Amino acid sequence: MLIFFQKKQGKSPMGWLQEELKKRTRTQKSIHLSEEEKGILGHIKRETMGWNLNNVTRTKAYLEFYRQHPEIHWAFLGHMVSRNGGWNMTDLKGEILSRLLPDREKHSFFSFLERGNWLIFQDAYPQFLIYRESLKRNKPLFYLFPLLNISVFMETVWSCFWRKPDPYLLTIALVINEQSYLEKRVIQNPLYKQEVFHKLEFKLQELLALNHILFPYERNGVTHMKGQTLNHFESLYERILLGKKLYDILFKDKELLALTEQWAYAHPHTGSRKDYWPHIFNDVHEGLPGEQYQFQLKSCQLRPGGRRIYSPSLETAWKNRSQPDAESGDWFRDFHVLEYFLELDDMNNGEIQHAYCKTLERLELAALAKKAVWN
């Protein structure tokens, strides 16, 4: 059942949303900008560009916005998922995957991750800034979205949110929007299909379940994990479903949400997995140059005599990269995307820590067995 599909006075938000989408897709109005509106757009573009330097700056921007506007749930969800994107980027230069992947594949994977992270930010963050400017002026400015290449789908949803705030509606809409936005620009991009998805190493990542999304939090001084695993990255449906599951995990359990927020505020994102498990990972390499890798872990604890695994900061691992402009065009074509607003049937408990520990052990084994895999 749709939580906002219940009968209320007048039309339901979903009914209004569908009607508005039909109207807005039929009519494309030209906008004559005032000097104030030109100033707003210029400021938003500059601020977005300023934060969109790398994964660390983007991740920080999401959290700062959420701190100011906790009613925008996606800002925190985006922050936590973006942390995971940074960890995936630095893994490519970390101790284990460095032994498994040739340099060309490392750079291809990083380009793929960075392009997606950059694209999502330059689409989502201006929406947040338009909302902020609307609050300042006490009037909606979402009609400016087309001038920022933002989908009519989100223009309509934000207008609905302005009239009747529904955090679930807005969050799931942003999940649908961002994954649909990436579909042709990244996932179906022939370069990435050839250089990333069709590579043996990417299949190995899926086999080893490296697509864990982790939400760290602390209880009684001990760091724990909740999260989810994505097994079919190329599927738009699966990516949207993952976003909905992650939202449920974070926001349906208020105690977990508070603990995860506390953890995020207390641990600035660096890109190193040392951020959440400094007893296992270190951003300084503790090994000797050229030494053979040995098993270090057992059940997410160091073995006796084991040393911490090298997990560099993003700043150490990768230089900032300039990106070409986002491809223009609106992804929204089909009203069937409204079906994605259906609530999940079952509450997902997000248990992932045991699976993640097993993945780390399998990765260690793969690093030791590299010759058997590639030769």
Buried (B, 14 or more C-beta within 10 A) or exposed (E): EBBBBEEEEEEBBBEBBBEBBEEBBEEEEEEEEEEEBEEBBEEBBEBBEEBBBBBBBBBBBBBEBBBEBEEBBBBBBBBBBBBBBBBBBBBBBBBBBBBBBEEEBBBBBBBBBBBBBBBBBBBBBBBBBBBBBBBEEEEBBBBBBBBBBBBBBBBBBBBBBBEEEBBBBBBBBBBBBBBBBBBEBBBEBEEBEEBBBEBEBBEBBBEBBBBBBBBBBBEEEEBBBBBBBBEEBBBBEBBBBBBBBBBBBBBEBEEBBEBBBEBBEEBEBBBBBBBBBBEBBBBEBEBEEEEEBEEBBEEBEBEEEBBBBBBBBBBBBBEEEEBEEBEEEBBBEEEEBBEBBEEEEEEBEBEBBEEBBBBBBBBBEBBBEEEEEEE
